[in-house]
Amino acid sequence: MEDLVYRLRKRAEIRRQIPTRKSVQDNQPDRLSDLLEEAANEIERLININAGIDRNTDNKEYSMGTEEGLNKFIQLRKKHENR
């Protein structure tokens, strides 16, 4: 499932960098890229809920805004999966 989340986000990133896309040329948001990221976020949220982790309410041992925080979050999630 994490592979799917990665692929959705990567595809959104690639779309936003294609210089021939009208939204890129006009410096406008790419609605499909936004939708891909929204889907990735929702899948990730559901994975976390299924793993018993809600990053909005669980112990804040991590900050998702940093690479270190992301790594701590992944470790915490693995600990929950091994229960």
N, C-alpha and C positions, 0 to 999 in steps of 0.2 A: 504494500500500500504506500509505503514511503517513496518507492520508486515512481509511482503515479503522481504523487504530490510534487516530487522533484521535476518530473517531465512537464507537468502543467506549468510550473513556475518558469522553467527553462524556455518553454515555447513562448510564453508571454514576453519574456526578456528578449528573445530573438525577434519576435514581431515588432517590438518597439525600436529595434535597431536597424530595420530594413529601410535604407534611405529612399527607396522608390515609393514607399507607402504614403498615401496622401496625408494621413494623420501625423506622420513623422515630419513631412515637408511643411505642414501647417502648424507644427508644434502643438497639436491637439492630442487629447487622450485617445488611446486605442480602446474602444469599448470591448472588443473581443478579448484583448489582453487583460483588461480589468476583470472580465468574467472568468477567464482562466485562473487568475490569481484568487478570485473570490471562491471558486470551486476548490482550489488547493487548500485555502484556509479552512473551509468548511470540512473537508475531508480530514485535515489534520486535527481540527477540533473534535470531530467524532471519534477519531482514533484515540485521542487523549481521554475523552470521556469513557470510552470502552476500557481503557487501561486504568481507569480510576483516578485520572489526573484532570483537574480543571485549573488551568494556569491563571484564571481570574480569581480563584478563591483558595487554592492550595497554598501551602507553606511557601513563602517567597524566599527560597534559598537560591534563587536565580533571577537574572534579569534578561529577558529575551532580546533586549536591545544590544547585547554585546556577544561576541563569539564565546567568551568565557561563560557567560550566562546560558547561552544555548547549549554548550557542552555540559554544564551542570544540570540543565533541564533534561537532556538526553539520558544522563546517568540516573537521574531521579525516575524517569519513565521506565528505564530498564529494571530498576529496583522494584517498581510496582508490577511490571510484567512477570517477574520471577516469583511473585507471591503464590 
